[in-house]
Amino acid sequence: MQEIYSLDFSRDGRFLVSGSGDKSARVWDIEKGTCVFDLRIEDFLHNEHGPVDAGITSVACKSSLGSVI
């Protein structure tokens, strides 16, 4: 497991979103202590030096839409 770069809580406090160096964003149910959604990205970003390997460095909950950005 890699380090976590970013965290955000849902407005109602029920969920936590994390972004990490393993290129995943996860939504956690705080009460149950379980991951309810796991999104992983592939090496599809490239610059002049090759693949960009930064992981997910920023996450946010958008409560009005019920989504994760």
N, C-alpha and C positions, 0 to 999 in steps of 0.2 A: 504494500500500500504506500502511496506517495503522500506528500504533504498536502494539506488543505490550504488553498489560496484565498478563498472567499466564502462567507456565510451570510445568510439573511433569513430572518424569521417572517412568517406570514403575519399579517396584521392581527389575526385572531389568536396567534400564538400556538396554533395546532401543528404547524409544519415548519421545518427547517430545510433550507436549500444549501447545498455545499458544492463548491467547484474545486477541483484538485489537479495536481500534477499528473495524474494518470489519465488525463483527458476525459474525465467523467463529471457530470453534474447529477447530483442525487437529491431527491425529495424525501425527507424523513418524516414519519409520523411520530411526533414527540411522545405522545401518550403511550403508544405501543412499542416505541423503540425500534421500529422497522423501517426499511427503505421501501417506499411505495412506488418509486419511479427512478430509473437509472438510464441516463442518456450518455452515450460515448461518441466521441468524434474520432475520425481517422486522420491520417496525415494528408489532408487534401490542400492545405495551405503551403505555398512555396514562395520563397523570395530568391534573390540572386545567389544565395549560398546553399540552397536546398530546402528541405522541409522545415516548417516552423514547428518547434516542439515545446511550446510554452504551457500546454495544458489549458485548463479553463481557469482564467485568472479573475473573473468577475461574474457574479450571479446576483439576481434580484427577484423578489416576489412582486408580482403586480396583482394585488388583491382585487381590484375592481374588475379585472378580467378573469380572475381565477387561473392565472398562468404564471409560468416561470420564464424569465428573460435571461 
